[in-house]
Amino acid sequence: MSADLVRATLSDTIALHERVKAADPQPIVDAAAAISETMRRGGTLLIFGNGGSASDAQHVAAEFVGRFQRERRALAAIALTADTSVLTAIGNDYTFDRVFARQVEALGKRGDVAFGISTSGRSPNIVAALETARARGLQTIALTGRDGGAVGRAAAIHINVPSDATARVQEVHRTVLHIICDIVERAFA
């Protein structure tokens, strides 16, 4: 039973990776280009998500500020998920729907990149942050699951992993994020 589950899970993950591999790669290329250009001009990547996507946001910020695979200068990236005092103050004083939008208002500058991650494509706080970012002149990127939903529609660049299985979407998201890190890092290494 356990061995069958291992094989089935790996097969499902591989199948979804293959589905994304067969899709148009341009949104991934465009996202990496937008981030590279912003960082080349001295701008910042503001990245955010909920739950596992919050962890992915922190992981990506660490890859840019530290390094992914190559030595190069530090690149400006901030995970808007990492400061519990800010998150809880905004959630308490406003609503949880504003936890990222309020940070985009405070930290985002015209030409920066706001990158929202949502496995469901329905996260109201991700939509609000992307809408705030767009209104302030930031480039917007969404990485979604399912059909992309409102989150995908709120971004100028939309990368979709078309599956309803949250765990499988998260696995492919991590691969997509690593690809973006690799492309951006190659531009600076």
Secondary structure in CASP SS format (residue, H / E / C, confidence):
PFRMAT SS
TARGET T0000
AUTHOR 0000-0000-0000
METHOD secondary structure of the structure
MODEL  1
M C 1.00
S H 1.00
A H 1.00
D H 1.00
L H 1.00
V H 1.00
R H 1.00
A H 1.00
T H 1.00
L H 1.00
S H 1.00
D H 1.00
T H 1.00
I H 1.00
A H 1.00
L H 1.00
H H 1.00
E H 1.00
R H 1.00
V H 1.00
K H 1.00
A H 1.00
A C 1.00
D C 1.00
P C 1.00
Q H 1.00
P H 1.00
I H 1.00
V H 1.00
D H 1.00
A H 1.00
A H 1.00
A H 1.00
A H 1.00
I H 1.00
S H 1.00
E H 1.00
T H 1.00
M H 1.00
R H 1.00
R C 1.00
G C 1.00
G C 1.00
T C 1.00
L E 1.00
L E 1.00
I E 1.00
F E 1.00
G E 1.00
N C 1.00
G C 1.00
G H 1.00
S H 1.00
A H 1.00
S H 1.00
D H 1.00
A H 1.00
Q H 1.00
H H 1.00
V H 1.00
A H 1.00
A H 1.00
E H 1.00
F H 1.00
V H 1.00
G C 1.00
R C 1.00
F C 1.00
Q C 1.00
R C 1.00
E C 1.00
R C 1.00
R C 1.00
A C 1.00
L C 1.00
A C 1.00
A E 1.00
I E 1.00
A E 1.00
L C 1.00
T C 1.00
A C 1.00
D C 1.00
T H 1.00
S H 1.00
V H 1.00
L H 1.00
T H 1.00
A H 1.00
I H 1.00
G H 1.00
N H 1.00
D H 1.00
Y C 1.00
T C 1.00
F H 1.00
D H 1.00
R H 1.00
V C 1.00
F C 1.00
A H 1.00
R H 1.00
Q H 1.00
V H 1.00
E H 1.00
A H 1.00
L H 1.00
G C 1.00
K C 1.00
R C 1.00
G C 1.00
D C 1.00
V E 1.00
A E 1.00
F E 1.00
G E 1.00
I E 1.00
S E 1.00
T C 1.00
S C 1.00
G C 1.00
R C 1.00
S C 1.00
P H 1.00
N H 1.00
I H 1.00
V H 1.00
A H 1.00
A H 1.00
L H 1.00
E H 1.00
T H 1.00
A H 1.00
R H 1.00
A H 1.00
R C 1.00
G C 1.00
L C 1.00
Q E 1.00
T E 1.00
I E 1.00
A E 1.00
L E 1.00
T E 1.00
G C 1.00
R C 1.00
D C 1.00
G C 1.00
G H 1.00
A H 1.00
V H 1.00
G H 1.00
R H 1.00
A C 1.00
A C 1.00
A C 1.00
I E 1.00
H E 1.00
I E 1.00
N E 1.00
V C 1.00
P C 1.00
S C 1.00
D C 1.00
A C 1.00
T H 1.00
A H 1.00
R H 1.00
V H 1.00
Q H 1.00
E H 1.00
V H 1.00
H H 1.00
R H 1.00
T H 1.00
V H 1.00
L H 1.00
H H 1.00
I H 1.00
I H 1.00
C H 1.00
D H 1.00
I H 1.00
V H 1.00
E H 1.00
R H 1.00
A H 1.00
F H 1.00
A C 1.00
END
